């Protein structure tokens, strides 16, 4: 009983987050289907029949019952699908993953039989680099058009809602409506930095009230005006409509397409809601209310053919007109907020996967991890949204642009679902082909219809998508090339060992954190540093911060420590792993976290002296805690217990350890020696920490090689250089104190 009540509660809450965009479509659909007016009743019934079966096939059958199941632990959207694929096949273009990453509790994936279809598809995808690039380009296209959706949804929703002012005041100028809409949009974007924590609880009741309103008004209009519209549920009227409307067929299809705008946001805004909760909300509330709303509008339009421009507001009874106007405006704001939040989430995912310049990500809620705010993107969205609203001034051109953005994202999702169904779900190829054919049969005609309207507003999302695509692809391309350069120029361990414990330098007291993109090996920045400044800190820790294709990395599994070289070298590596939803919060003390893990690592290593190990294993937090407690009991009272009980991961090269002789039972002299060695090194580390901590970052300048072509020179020397100049530094993202920062300049030729 409790689980059922909880599920219904989650279904209710999902209304305010997931369905706002889809629910506000009745505000503008029929006007976009018939921009030149209605000729006869059969056209209205045919258009209604198209809307009914489009809603049934795409949002209901495709998304709610198929695509939603492809979520990545509650995360939806194009990048979530890409992350799933990266875990099940080696298609990531940045080769910085290690087999220990696959041991994460959130790193779930399938195994395949050698000759199975899934195994063959996996080998085919991994076979050539160009296939990985094609997959990445497909993902970026979907992502960039989804960002365009974040610009157009607030524009058309708010403008359509505020357009109700003119229905009761016909003499009012269109400019007044535009000014009101722009004012609301400015207010909406200006309030983003506060987050939705305090008002978010209002979203679900408000959207639920909206659906009840449009459903009730629709049922009332069917009864009052023309119940014969119910024959539109017979699909034969679709054929008659398309045959009769040959000259206006693409215009009409483009308008019908708007009835399913918000469907892709339904998947992108999944937000940890259970799939079953969203299915319940859609089938019991959203779907029937939308059908009633569109059917009621069609009944009204058949009787009042000259009211098609403002069909939604004119079909509302006068007694509830102004309350309905207020609810419609608030619902449009909620729908816009959901899309803006989804855009932030998309940018955050792109940033984590190395496809977007570093920008500030602000966490706006202490309760919910997913509520973020990106200031730079917020103001860009606001400027573009206002430009679209004030520039077009009408629903038709914005609707044309909106439809183009939505249908492209849907097509990308359809194509990405094919490898998902084969690799992740291991579906039979007949089911995959059936899904692909049925989806394309519906979506491809809508795509053609929207492309035909490129010159009537459809160019806007294409221009936005192309701009963001260039930014994302250039950033990703240069990031990959820079990583490859560092891989090829990393310092060999033989060279390090040849320098001896002093590294051929003066070892000054202190701890130096050297930041690098490499998860293994000694980076080129280190040799560059000691060549130009023959001194280095007594303790050196190479810090690699990398993102994995998982939605989150648990804190207890985030840090992987390893020693480099003999103990008297005092060199370590710390790989810090994040998922694409993880955020470096402003109050996090990254330096303290690194120091804690270093000290705990030394403690664990002293307990491993009696074990036969080699290089790659991970010890769970529970095992570490038991071992640490046992060691503490064997130590003298007053020994340094700093950081005991902290989270820990230890890395070596084998997946298992073989017990040679327990350091806690058996040879007491070995135990005393290990404890003494541990205390000596711990005392040394604490003295180095007291001497000071310095963060060494590479201030890298990336240049195209002299033999590069003109396009590559422009991309690397100018565009990428500009993006690096305007993006945020690692030191800001990880809250590195400015007085502890040391930049090392170097030039990479790629």
N, C-alpha and C positions, 0 to 999 in steps of 0.2 A: 504493500500500500504506500509506504513511504517513498519508494523509488518511483512509483507512478506519479505521485504528487510532485516530486522533484522534477521529473521529466516534463510535466505539464508547465511547471513554473519556468523552466529553462526555455520551453517552446514559446511561452508568453514573452519572456525577456528578449528572445531572438528577433521578435517583430521590430523592436526599436533599433536594432543594430544591422540586421541583415536585409530587411525587406522594404526599407523606406524608399529607395530609388525606384524599385519595381512598382511600388504602390502609388507613386505620384504620376505614372505614365498616363492615366486617363485625363490628365489636365490638358494634354496637347496632341493626342494621337489622331483623332478624327479630322482636325483641322489640317494636319500634315498629309492625310490620305486624300482629302478633297480640297486642295488649296484654291481651286477654281470653281468651287461650288458643286452641288449635287444635282445630277440630271434626273434620276428616277429611283424608285424605292429598291429595285433589284440590286442597284450598285451598293446601297447601304447594307443590305442583307449579305451580299457577297463579301464585302469588306469585313463585316462582322464575323462571318464564317472563317475568313482567313485569320483574323485575330484569335478566335477561339482555338483553332487547331495549331496555330503557331505557339500559343501559350501552352497547349497540351504537349506538343512534341519537344520544344526546347527547354523552357524552365522546368516543367513537371517531369517528363520522361528522361531527358538527357541529363540535366543538372541535378535535380533533387534526388533522383533514384540511381544515377550512374556516376557522374563527375564528382559529387560530394564525397563519395567513397574513396576517392583518390587523394584525400587530404593527408598532409604530413603531420601526424600527431596533433590534429586540430588546426593546422595552418593551411590556408588555401591560396589560390592564385598561381600565376604562371611560374614564379620562381620556386614555389613549393613543389610543383610538378618536376621542375628541373632538378631540385635537390634530391627528390626520390630517385630520379634516373641516375644521378651522379653516385648514389650509394649502391645501386644495383648493377652499374656498368661503369667502367673507367672512361667517362666522357668529359670529365672536368678538364678545362684547358690550362689550369694552374696546377702543376704536378707537385704539390707540397704536402700530400697526404702520406701517412705512414700506416703500417698494418696495425699498430697499437690504437689508432683512431677507431678502427672497426670494433674494438672491444668496449666502446662506450655503451652505456645502457640505452641511450637514445639512438644508437646507430643500428637500426634494424634493417635487414635485407634478406633476400631469398637466396637459396642455393639451387642449382639446376643440374639435371642429368646431362651427360655429355652430348647426346644426340637429340636432345629435346629442341623444340622450336625456339623456346626462350634462350637457350644456350647459343643457338645459331644467330639469333637476332643480336645477342650481346656481343658475340665475336664480330659480327658485321659492323656494329656501331663503333667498336674499339679498333677496327682495322686500320683506319686512315685518319690523319689529323683533319682533313677537310670535312669529314662527316661530323666530327666534334664541333668544328667551326660553324657548319650549317645548322646544327642543333642550337648552338649559342645564338646565332643570328635570328633564328625563329623565336627563341625565348625573348630576345631583346625587342623584336618587333611587337610581340604581344605586350611586353612591359611598357614600351614607349606609348603605344596607343591607349593602354590603360591609364597612363598619366594624363593623356589628352582627355580621357573620360572624366578625370578629376577636375578638369577645367570646365568642361561643357555641362556636367550635371548641375552644379550650382547655378550656372547661367540660365539654362532652359527651365529648371524647376522653379526657381525664385521668380523669373520673369513671367512664367505662365501663371503662377499663383497670384502675383500682384496684379496681373492683367484683369482680375475680377473687379478691380475698382472702376474700370471703364464701363462695365456692363450696366451698372446702376447710374453711371454718369457718362452717357454717350458723347457728350460734347468735350470731354476731357481729352487733352492732347496725349499722344503716345509718349512724348518726351517726359511727361509727369510719371507715367508708369515706369519708364526706364530709370528715372532719377530715384524713385522709391526702391526699385530692385537693386540698383547700385549701392544705395545707402545700406540696405540690408546685407548685401555681400561684404561691404567694407566692415560693418559691425561683426559679421560672422568670422571673417579672417582675422580681425584684430583681437578677437577673444580666444583664439586658438591656444595661446600660451598658457591659459588658465586650465586647459584640459576639460574633460566632460565629467569629472568625478562627482561634482556637486549637483549637476543637473541631469546626469545620465539616467537616473532612476525614472525621470519623466518621459524618456523616449518611448519605452514600450507601451505605457498607457495611452500616450498621444497617438502613436501609429495605430494601435488597436482601435482607438476611437475613430481614426481616419478611415480604416477599413470598414468598420461598422457603418459609418456615414455613407461612403460611396456605395456599399452593398445595399443599404436600405433605400437610398435615393434611386438606385437602379431598379430595385424591385417595384418601388412606387411608380416609376415612369413606365415600366412594362405594363403594369396594371392600368394606368391612366391613359396612355397614348396608343400603344399598338402591340398587343401580345402576339401578333403574327410574326414578329421578328424572331420568335423562338425556332422557326423553321431554319434559321441560319445554322443550327446544330447539325443539319444535314450537309455533309461535305460536298454534295453535288453543286451547291451554290458557289463554291470556290471556282469550279470549272466554268460555270456560266459567267461569273464575274470576269475571269481572266480572258475568256473568249470575246466578251463584249467590250472590255476596256483596253483594246490593243494599243491605242495611241497613248493612253495615260498609264499603261501597266507599270512602268518603272517608277513613276511618281507615286502611285498607290502603294506599291510594294515597299518603297522607302518609308512611307508613312506607317504602314503596318509594322515594319521593323521596330519602330519606336515603342510598340506595346511590350517588347521584351527587353528594353533597356533597363539595366539594373540587374539582369540575370547574372552577368559575369561578376558584378559586385557581390552578389549573393554568395559566390564561391570564394572571392577574395576576402570577404568580411566574416569568414567562418568563426574566427575568434574563440576557439576552444568550445563552441557549442556542440553538443553531441549531434551527430548526423540525424539520429532518430528524432531529436527535438525539432530540428529544422524541417524535417519531413512532415511531422505532425502539424507544425505551424502553417506550412504552405498548403497542405491538403485540406485542413479544417477551416482555415481563416482566409489566407491570402488568395488562393486559387478561386474558391467560390465567390468571394467578394469582388474580385476583378472581373469575373464572368458576368456577374450581375451589373456591375458598373458599366461595362462596355455594351451589354445588351440593352440596358436602360437608356444610354445615350443614343444608341441606334434607333430605338423606338421614338425618342423625342425628335431626332433629326428627320425621320420619315414624315412627321407631321409638320415640322418647322425647318424646311430645307434651307432657308436663308439664315439660319442661326448656327450653321456648322462651324463658323469661326470661333465662337465662344460657347460651344455646345455644352461643356461641363457646367459652367456657371449658370447658363440660361435654363438648364434642366433642373436646377435646384429650386424647390418651392420658396416663395418669397418670405414665408414666415421664419425660415431658418437660414436665409441667405447670408447674413453677416456672421453668425456663428460658424457657418460652413467656410466662409472666406478666411476667418481667423485660423480655423483648424487646418485648412489647405496651406496657408502660408507657413504655419509652424511645421507641418508635415514636410513641406519643401525644404525648410531649414534643416530638419533632422536628416532627410535624405542627402542633402548636401554635406552635412557633417560626416555622415558615414563614408561618403566617397572621398572626402578630404583625408579622413583618417586612414582609409585604405591606400591612398596615394603615399602618405608618410610611410606606411608599412612596406609598400613596394620599393620605395627609395632605400629604406633601411636594409631590405633583403639584397638589393642590387649592390649597395655599399659593402655588405658583408661578403659577397661573392666576388669582389674585385671588379665590379662593373660600373662604379660610380665614384666620382671624386669625394674625398673625405669632407663631410659636412657635420655640423653640430647636431646631435640628436639629444633632445631633452626629454627626460622621463617625467610625465605630468601627474602620475598617480602613484601613491604608496601601496595601493591595494592590488592594482592590476598591471602586470608586466607589459602588456601590449599597447598601453596608452602612451603615445609618444608625440612629440612636436618637433618639427625641423624648421627653424626660423627662416633660413635662406629659401627653402622650397616654398614655404608658406607665402612669402611676399611675391615670389615669381608667379605662383598660382593666382594670387589676388589680382595682380596687374593684368595677366592674360585673361582672367575671367571677366574683369570689368571691361577690358578692351572688346571682348566678344559680345558682351551684353550691350554696351553702348554703341558698338560699331554696326551690328546687325539690326538691333532694335525690334526684331520680330522672331516668332517661333519657327517660321518656315526654314530660314537659312541656318539657324542654330540647330534645328531638328535634323537637317541634312548632314551637318557636321557631326552631330551626336551619333546618328545611325552608322556613319562610316567608321567611327572609332569603335563602337560596340561590336559590329559584325567582324572586324579584323581580329579583335581579341577572341571572339568565339571560334573563328577558324583556327587560330593558333592553338587554342585549348583542344579542339578536335584532333589536330595532328599530333599534339603531345600525348593525348590519351591513347594513341595506338601503341607506342612502346611501353606505356604504363600498363596497359592491359596485357601485353605479351610478357613483360619482364616481372612486374610486381604481382599482378593477379594470376599470371599463367593461364590466361583465358584461351579457349579454343579459337583457332584462326577464323572459323566461320562467324563466331560472335563478334570478333574484332572487325571483320569486313562488314557485317551487318550494321554495327554501330557507325562505322565510317561512312557507309553509303547513305544511311538514313539521315545522318547529320548534314552531309554535304548536299543532299537533295533539298533540304530546307534552307541551309545557310548560304549556299552558293548563289541562288537567285537573288537573295537579299544583298549579297555582296555586289553583284552586277548592278542592282538598282541603286545602291549607294555610290558606287564609282561613277555612274552616269550623272550624279549630281555634284561632281567635284567642282565645277565652275559655279555652283549655286550655294556654296558654303562648305561643301565636302572637303575643300582643300585645307581647311583649318586644322583638323586633327592630323592630316598627312604632314603639314608643315611642322606642327609640334612634334609629331613622332619622329620625323627625319632629323630635327634638331637634337632631340634627346638621344636618338640612336647614334648620331655622330659622336656626341659627348661620351656616351657609354662605351661604344666600340673602340674609340681612340684610347680612352683611359684603360680599358681592358687589354688592348693590344700592346700598349707600351708597358703596362704592368707585367704582362707575361714575358716580354722581351727583356725587361730589366731583371726579372727573376732568373731567366735563362742565362743572362750575363753573369749574375752573381754565382750561379751554379758552376759555370765553367771557370770562373776566376777565384773560387774559394781556395783557401790555404790548405795544403796537405798536412796531415798529422805528423808525417816524417819531419817536415820543416819545423813544426812546433817542438817536437821532441828533441830535435837537434840543437835547439836553443838552450835547453837545460831548464831547471826550475826557475831561474831568474828571467828566462826568456831573452837573455842577452841584454837586459835592460835594468834600469833602476826600478825596483818594486817599492813604490811609495805606499804608506799606510792608507787604507781606505778600501771601499768596494766600488768597482766600476761595472755598471750595467750597460752592456753594448747591445743595442737594438739591431736586429737583422731580420730579413725576410726568410732566411734559410732555417729549416727545421733540423738540419744536420750539417756537420762540417763547420769549419771556422771561416767566417765571412772575409771578403776582400777588404772591408773597411778596417779590420783589425791590423792587417799587415800595413795598410796605408797609414794608419795612425802611429804605429810604433816605428815606422820608417822615418816619419817626419818629426816625431817627438819621442825620443828614446827613453821613455819612462811609462810605466803602467802601474795600476793599483795592485795591492797585495792579493786581492781577490777579484777575479774577473768572472762575470756571469753573462753569457750570451742569451739575450731574451728574444724569442720569436713569438710574435702574436699572430695567430692564424685563425681563420674561420673555416668551419667544416660544413658540409651539406646536411646539417641537422638543425632542427628548429631551436634546440638549446643544448648546452653542455652543463650537466649538474656541477655545482660548485665544488663538490668533493672529488670530481674527476677532471677539473679544469687545468690543473698544473701538472706537468710532467718534468721532473728534474733528472739530471744525469751529470756525472762527473766526466770531464775531458782530461785525459792524460793521467799521470800518477798523482797521488794525493798532495805531494809537495809542490805541485804546480798551482794548486788552489784555483782551478778553472772549472766552471760549471756551465751547463746549458739548461735553460728553463723554457719549455714550450708551453705557451698559454693558449688554450683552445676555447673558442666561442662558437655558438650557433648563430644562425642569421637573425634570431629574435632577441639574443642577449644584448644587453646594453651596459656600457661602462658608465655607471652613475657618477654624478658630479662629486658626491661625498665619499666615493670609494678611494681609499688610500692605496694606490697601485704599488707604490714603493714598499709600504709595510707588508702588503700581501706577498711580494717577492721575497722579502727578508724572512718572513715567517716560513715560507716553503723551503728556503735554503737551509734554515736551522733544523727544521723537521727532517729534511732529507739526510742531513749529516747524522742525526739521531738514528734514523732507520738504517743507514748504511753501516753504522757501528754494530747493529744487531744482525746484519747480514754477513759479518765476517766469517762466520762458521758455515756458510752456505756455498755450494758450488753454483755459480751463476755465470751468465755471460751478458748479453746486452739488452734484451728487450722483454721485460715483463712488467706487469702492473699489480701492485698489492692493494687490495681493497681497504677501505677506511676501517672496517671492523677488525681486520687482521692487524692493521697498524696500531690501533688503539690497544688491543690485547698485548701486543709485543711491547709497546711503549710502557704500559702499566707494569709489566713484568720487569722491564729494565729499570724503571724508576725504583722498584722495590729493592733492587740489587745495588742501587747507588747510595751513597752516604746522604744523610739528611743535609739539606742546604744546598744540594747540587742545583745547578741551573735548570729550571723546568720551563724556561721560556717557550711559549707556543705549544706546549703539550696539549693534545686533544684537537689540534687544528687538522684541517683536511690535508690529504697527502696522496700523491701518486709518485711512484718510483719507476723509472724506466731503465731497462737493461736490454740485451739483444735476444734472449730466448723467451718463449711464451710460458715457460714454467721454471721453477727452481727445484733443485734436488738437494734434499737435506743431507749434509755431510756429517755435521756434529752440531747439536743444538748449542748455541752460545749461552743458554740459560740453564742447561742441565748437562752435566758431564764435566768437561774440563774447566775447572775453576780458574786456573791461571789464564786460560784464553779469555774467560769472561772479564777478569780483572784487567787484562791487557786492552781488551776492546773498550771497556769503560774508561780507562785512563786515556787511551787515544782519542776517544770521543770527547772527553772533557777538555783535553788539550786543544783540539781543533775548535770546539765550541767557544773556548776562551779566546782563541785567535780571531774567530769570526766576530765575536762581540767587540773586541778591541778595534777591529777594522771598521765595524759599523759606527763605533763612537768617533773614529777618526774622520768619518765623512763618507757620504755616498754621492757618486757622480753618475749621471745618465748620459751616455755617449750615443748620439744619433748621427746618422749620415745625412749631411745636407747635399744630396745627390743632384747633379745637373745631368740630364739625359739629352744626348745629341744623336742625330742620325749619322751613320758612317759617311765618310767622304765619297764613297762610290754609290751612295743611295740615289734613287730617282727623285725628281722634283716633288712628286706627291708625298713621298715618305718624308722628305725634308720639311715640307709645309706642316704635315701632321705632327712630327716629333719636335721639330725645332720651334714651332710657333704655337700650334693649337694645344699640344700636350704641355708645353712650357707655361702657357697662359693658365691652363686648368690647375697645374701644380701651384702656381703663384696665388690663385684665389682660394684654393682649398685649405682646410685646416691642417696644422702640423700634428704629428703623433704626440708631441710633448703636451699639446693642449688637450687632446682627446684623453690621454692617460693622466692628466693633472700632474705633470712633472713640474716641480718647483723650478722657476726660471734661474734661480741662483745655483741650482745643482745641474744645470744643463750644459753640455759641451757638444757643439756641432762640428762635425768633421767633413770638410768639403771634398768632393771628388766628382769626376766626370765619367759617365758611362757612354760609350759609343755603341749603339744598337743597330 
